[in-house]
Amino acid sequence: MKKGNFFERVYQIVRKIPEGKVMTYGQIAKIMGTKDARNVGWALHALRHAQGEPIVPCHRVVNKDGRLAPGYAFGGPNEQKMRLKAEGVEFINEDNVDLERSLWRV
C-alpha cells in the first residue's frame, strides 16, 4: 500500500472519532488490518505539514495506556491535553486519559 493511501485511511478513521472520545494508535492500526501503530503515529504527525479539510482531530489519538503524545505536532502535550479537556475527556493523571471512560470502541 502506498504511504499516501495509508495516511488517508488513517485520517478517515480519525475523523470519525466523536468529540469527547479517544482512540489508540493500536486500535486504528487494527481497524486497518495492520499491527503497525507506529506508522499511524507518523501519519498523524505528518498533518503538521498538511492539515486539510475536513480537519483531522488527531488530538483524539493516544497511546495504548492513554498517554498523551510527547511530540504532539500542534503545540506539544499541553495543547493536546487542553483540547481533550475542552471536549470533556477525563484524565487519571497529568499525562494519561481515563480510557475506561473516554475510549471509543468501534
Residue pairs with C-beta under 8 A, 6 or more apart in sequence:
6 32
6 39
6 43
7 43
7 46
9 32
10 28
10 32
10 40
10 43
10 44
11 43
11 47
11 52
11 56
13 23
13 28
13 31
13 32
14 23
14 28
14 44
14 56
14 57
14 58
14 60
14 61
15 54
15 55
15 56
15 57
16 106
17 23
17 57
17 60
17 61
17 104
18 104
19 57
19 87
19 88
20 87
20 88
20 89
20 102
21 60
21 89
21 102
21 103
21 104
22 60
22 61
22 62
22 66
22 84
22 89
22 97
22 99
22 102
22 103
22 104
23 60
23 61
23 62
23 103
23 104
23 106
24 37
24 61
24 62
24 63
24 64
24 66
24 99
24 103
25 37
25 38
25 40
25 41
25 61
25 62
25 63
25 64
26 35
26 37
26 40
26 64
27 106
28 37
28 40
28 61
29 35
29 36
29 37
29 39
29 40
31 106
32 40
37 64
40 61
41 69
44 56
44 58
44 61
44 73
45 71
45 73
47 56
47 58
47 73
48 73
48 74
58 73
58 74
59 72
59 74
59 79
59 80
59 83
59 84
60 84
60 87
60 104
61 69
62 68
62 69
62 96
62 97
62 99
63 69
65 96
65 99
66 92
66 96
66 97
66 98
66 99
66 102
66 103
67 95
67 96
67 97
68 77
68 80
68 81
68 84
68 95
68 96
68 97
69 77
69 80
70 76
70 77
72 79
72 80
74 80
77 95
81 91
81 95
84 91
84 97
85 91
89 97
89 98
89 102
90 97
90 98
90 101
90 102
91 97
91 98
92 98
